[in-house]
Each structure stands twice: as structure tokens, then as C-alpha cells.
Amino acid sequence: MTVVSNDPSLWSTINFFRGISYVYVACLTMMVYDWSA
């Protein structure tokens, strides 16, 4: 789900969730790599 908005008050919230998703993907990738090693 992509949210496109020109409302600056939502930018910090969108960036927060984007940051969380990046961390989640990074952790998931490391876990899978450790299991395969």
C-alpha cells in the first residue's frame, strides 16, 4: 500500500514506517543468511 500525500504533517509518520520496514527486512535477511550458513 503506497500513500502519496502532499501534507507535510504525514511525512514524519511515513518516514518512520519506512525506516521500520527497512530494519525489519535487514533483520529478516540476516536471520535467513544465518540459517543457510
N, C-alpha and C positions, 0 to 999 in steps of 0.2 A: 504494500500500500504506500503510494507516494503522495505526500502532501505538498502542494505548491501554494505558497501564500506570500503576499507582499506585506504582511503585518509583522513589523519588527518585534512585537511582543512574543511572537511564537518562535522566533529564530533560536533563542537560547534553549527552548524546550526541544526543538528539532535537533539541534546540535548535541544536546545531552543524550537523546536516544540514539543518535548516530554513533556517538562515542561508545555507549554501552554495547551496541551491536558489534562494533569493531573489536572490543575487548573480548566479547563472547566468542566471536569467530576465531580470534587468536588463541584463546584457551582451548577451544574445541580442536583446533588444528594441532596444538602441542600434545593434547591427550591422544589423538589418533596416531600421531607420529611415535609417541612413546609406546603405544600398544603394538605397533607394527615393528618396532626395533627389536 
